[in-house]
Amino acid sequence: MSNLQVLMIMALEMCLGSIAYAAQGIITFYTPPYVPCNKFYRVKCTGATNQGVPQLCKGGSVVVKIVHLCHSGCQGTIDLSKEAFSSIANPDAGKIKIEYNLA
């Protein structure tokens, strides 16, 4: 067996091994009717929901477009992209208090 064949077999085993030991989790999805709000909101960090994150709010605000409306259990909750979150607060906080209004 040539060195190339041995390397190809090793690479194949590594790929198959990663499939066998894949991480597990859960996933959800949206179903029709889709209810995109398509409104823009200005969001501002007002403080921490947990303690111990220094320099939490960065000041200023970010304007975001609402692309899906949650039907129940999440009123007053806005999921931001990491980039949008990072523009107003330290992402290490994970969850922050906000003020928001139509932009």
C-alpha positions as CSV (number, residue, x, y, z in Angstrom):
1,M,0.0,0.0,0.0
2,S,1.4,3.4,-0.9
3,N,1.7,6.3,1.5
4,L,-1.0,8.2,-0.4
5,Q,-3.4,5.3,0.0
6,V,-2.6,5.1,3.7
7,L,-3.2,8.9,4.1
8,M,-6.5,8.6,2.2
9,I,-7.7,5.8,4.4
10,M,-6.7,7.7,7.6
11,A,-8.6,10.8,6.3
12,L,-11.7,8.7,5.6
13,E,-11.6,7.2,9.0
14,M,-11.2,10.6,10.6
15,C,-14.3,11.9,8.6
16,L,-16.4,8.9,9.5
17,G,-15.3,9.1,13.1
18,S,-16.5,12.7,13.3
19,I,-19.9,11.7,12.0
20,A,-20.2,8.9,14.6
21,Y,-19.3,11.3,17.5
22,A,-21.3,14.3,16.3
23,A,-22.6,16.8,19.0
24,Q,-26.3,16.5,19.8
25,G,-28.9,19.2,20.4
26,I,-32.3,20.3,19.3
27,I,-33.6,22.5,16.5
28,T,-36.8,24.3,15.9
29,F,-38.3,26.0,12.8
30,Y,-41.0,28.5,11.9
31,T,-44.1,27.2,10.2
32,P,-46.7,29.1,8.1
33,P,-48.3,31.4,8.4
34,Y,-45.1,33.5,8.6
35,V,-45.8,36.7,10.3
36,P,-42.8,39.0,9.5
37,C,-43.4,42.3,11.2
38,N,-41.0,44.1,8.9
39,K,-40.9,47.0,11.3
40,F,-37.7,48.7,12.5
41,Y,-37.0,49.3,16.1
42,R,-34.3,51.3,17.9
43,V,-32.9,49.2,20.7
44,K,-30.8,50.5,23.6
45,C,-29.1,48.6,26.4
46,T,-30.2,49.8,29.9
47,G,-28.5,47.3,32.2
48,A,-27.6,43.8,33.2
49,T,-30.0,40.9,33.9
50,N,-27.1,39.2,35.7
51,Q,-24.3,40.7,37.8
52,G,-20.6,40.5,37.2
53,V,-20.1,41.8,33.6
54,P,-18.1,45.0,33.8
55,Q,-18.7,47.7,31.2
56,L,-21.9,46.0,30.1
57,C,-23.7,48.7,28.1
58,K,-21.7,50.5,25.4
59,G,-24.0,53.4,25.0
60,G,-25.9,54.4,21.9
61,S,-28.5,52.3,20.2
62,V,-28.9,50.0,17.2
63,V,-31.7,49.9,14.6
64,V,-33.0,46.4,13.8
65,K,-35.6,45.0,11.5
66,I,-38.1,42.5,13.0
67,V,-38.3,39.6,10.6
68,H,-40.4,37.2,12.7
69,L,-43.0,37.7,15.4
70,C,-43.1,35.2,18.3
71,H,-46.7,34.3,19.0
72,S,-46.6,33.5,22.7
73,G,-44.3,33.4,25.7
74,C,-41.8,36.0,24.5
75,Q,-43.4,39.4,24.6
76,G,-40.8,42.1,25.2
77,T,-38.1,39.8,24.0
78,I,-36.0,40.6,20.9
79,D,-33.4,38.2,19.5
80,L,-30.6,40.2,18.0
81,S,-27.7,39.0,15.8
82,K,-24.4,38.9,17.6
83,E,-23.2,41.9,15.6
84,A,-26.2,44.0,16.6
85,F,-26.0,42.8,20.3
86,S,-22.2,43.6,20.3
87,S,-22.8,47.1,19.1
88,I,-24.8,48.1,22.2
89,A,-23.5,45.7,24.9
90,N,-20.7,43.3,25.9
91,P,-21.7,39.9,24.4
92,D,-20.4,38.1,27.5
93,A,-23.6,39.3,29.2
94,G,-25.7,37.0,27.0
95,K,-28.9,38.7,28.1
96,I,-29.5,42.4,28.9
97,K,-32.3,44.8,29.8
98,I,-33.3,47.1,26.9
99,E,-35.5,49.9,25.9
100,Y,-37.0,49.8,22.4
101,N,-39.3,51.9,20.2
102,L,-40.2,52.2,16.6
103,A,-37.4,53.7,14.6
